[in-house]
Amino acid sequence: MKDILLDENGDLLIVDGDLVIGDAKQQSVETLILANKGEFKEFPLVGFGAINYVKSDVSEVEFKRDLKVQLEYIGFKNPEIDLSEGFENLKIKIQ
C-alpha cells in the first residue's frame, strides 16, 4: 500500500520540497487506531478511537473484535492482534 507519508507529528513528510511517497501500511494502522468514528467524512464508520478504550472496562475479546473490524474496513484482511503483553504493548500483524 503506497501513499503520501506523514512525519512523526502527523504532518506531510516533505524532503527537498517534494512529498514523500512510500509504504504506508504502518501509518494507516496508526492513523486508524487514533482516529474516532466520523473523523473521515467520506467513511463515517472508520475509526477505532483508542482513547475511548483507555479507561473503559472492555474485555480483550471485544477490543480485538472491534479493532479487527476496523482494520478490515481499510483493507487489511485477517489481521493478527496480539495482546499477550497487555493493551500497552499491542502488536498487530497485517498482510
The 8 nearest C-alpha neighbors of each residue, nearest first, counted from 0:
[[1, 22, 23, 24, 2, 21, 27, 25],
 [2, 0, 22, 21, 23, 20, 3, 24],
 [1, 3, 20, 23, 21, 4, 22, 0],
 [2, 4, 20, 19, 21, 18, 5, 1],
 [5, 3, 12, 20, 19, 2, 11, 21],
 [4, 6, 11, 12, 9, 10, 7, 3],
 [5, 7, 12, 9, 8, 10, 11, 4],
 [6, 8, 9, 5, 10, 12, 11, 4],
 [9, 7, 6, 10, 5, 11, 12, 4],
 [10, 8, 5, 6, 7, 11, 12, 30],
 [9, 11, 5, 6, 8, 12, 7, 4],
 [10, 12, 5, 6, 13, 4, 9, 18],
 [13, 11, 5, 6, 4, 19, 18, 10],
 [14, 12, 18, 17, 16, 19, 11, 15],
 [13, 15, 16, 17, 18, 19, 12, 11],
 [16, 14, 17, 13, 18, 19, 12, 11],
 [15, 17, 14, 13, 18, 19, 12, 11],
 [18, 16, 13, 14, 15, 19, 12, 20],
 [17, 19, 13, 12, 20, 14, 3, 16],
 [18, 20, 4, 3, 12, 13, 17, 21],
 [21, 19, 3, 2, 4, 18, 1, 22],
 [20, 22, 1, 2, 23, 4, 19, 3],
 [21, 23, 1, 0, 24, 2, 20, 4],
 [22, 24, 26, 1, 25, 2, 0, 27],
 [25, 23, 27, 26, 22, 0, 28, 1],
 [26, 24, 28, 27, 23, 29, 22, 30],
 [25, 27, 23, 29, 24, 28, 30, 4],
 [28, 26, 30, 24, 25, 29, 23, 31],
 [27, 29, 31, 25, 26, 30, 32, 24],
 [30, 28, 26, 32, 31, 27, 25, 33],
 [29, 31, 27, 33, 28, 32, 34, 26],
 [30, 32, 28, 46, 34, 29, 33, 47],
 [33, 31, 47, 29, 30, 49, 34, 48],
 [32, 34, 48, 30, 31, 49, 29, 35],
 [35, 33, 46, 48, 31, 32, 30, 47],
 [34, 36, 48, 46, 47, 38, 37, 33],
 [37, 35, 46, 45, 44, 38, 43, 47],
 [36, 38, 43, 39, 40, 35, 44, 45],
 [39, 37, 36, 40, 35, 34, 43, 46],
 [40, 38, 42, 37, 41, 43, 45, 36],
 [39, 41, 42, 43, 38, 37, 44, 36],
 [40, 42, 39, 43, 37, 38, 44, 45],
 [43, 41, 39, 40, 44, 45, 37, 38],
 [44, 42, 37, 40, 45, 39, 36, 41],
 [43, 45, 36, 42, 37, 46, 39, 69],
 [46, 44, 36, 43, 42, 69, 72, 39],
 [47, 45, 36, 35, 34, 31, 48, 44],
 [46, 48, 32, 35, 49, 31, 34, 69],
 [49, 47, 35, 34, 33, 50, 51, 46],
 [48, 50, 51, 52, 32, 33, 47, 53],
 [49, 51, 53, 48, 52, 33, 54, 35],
 [50, 52, 49, 48, 53, 55, 54, 35],
 [51, 53, 55, 49, 50, 54, 57, 48],
 [54, 52, 50, 51, 55, 49, 56, 86],
 [55, 53, 52, 56, 51, 50, 57, 49],
 [54, 56, 52, 57, 53, 51, 58, 50],
 [55, 57, 58, 54, 52, 53, 59, 62],
 [58, 56, 55, 61, 62, 59, 52, 60],
 [57, 59, 61, 60, 62, 56, 63, 55],
 [58, 60, 62, 61, 63, 57, 82, 86],
 [59, 61, 63, 58, 62, 64, 57, 65],
 [62, 60, 64, 58, 63, 59, 65, 57],
 [63, 61, 59, 65, 60, 64, 66, 58],
 [64, 62, 66, 60, 61, 65, 67, 59],
 [63, 65, 61, 67, 66, 62, 60, 68],
 [66, 64, 68, 62, 67, 63, 61, 69],
 [65, 67, 69, 63, 68, 64, 62, 70],
 [66, 68, 70, 64, 69, 65, 63, 71],
 [69, 67, 71, 65, 66, 70, 64, 72],
 [68, 70, 72, 66, 71, 67, 47, 45],
 [71, 69, 67, 72, 75, 73, 68, 66],
 [70, 72, 75, 74, 68, 73, 69, 76],
 [73, 71, 69, 70, 74, 68, 45, 75],
 [74, 72, 71, 70, 75, 69, 45, 27],
 [73, 75, 71, 72, 76, 70, 69, 77],
 [76, 74, 71, 70, 73, 78, 93, 77],
 [75, 77, 71, 78, 74, 94, 70, 93],
 [76, 78, 79, 75, 71, 93, 67, 94],
 [79, 77, 93, 92, 76, 75, 80, 67],
 [80, 78, 92, 91, 77, 81, 93, 90],
 [79, 81, 91, 90, 78, 92, 63, 82],
 [82, 80, 90, 83, 89, 91, 79, 84],
 [81, 83, 85, 89, 84, 86, 80, 90],
 [82, 84, 85, 81, 89, 88, 86, 90],
 [85, 83, 82, 88, 86, 89, 87, 81],
 [86, 84, 82, 87, 88, 83, 89, 81],
 [85, 87, 89, 88, 82, 84, 83, 59],
 [88, 86, 85, 89, 84, 82, 90, 53],
 [89, 87, 86, 85, 84, 90, 82, 83],
 [88, 90, 86, 82, 87, 81, 91, 85],
 [91, 89, 81, 80, 88, 92, 82, 79],
 [90, 92, 80, 79, 81, 93, 89, 78],
 [91, 93, 79, 78, 80, 90, 94, 81],
 [94, 92, 78, 91, 75, 79, 77, 76],
 [93, 75, 92, 78, 76, 77, 24, 79]]
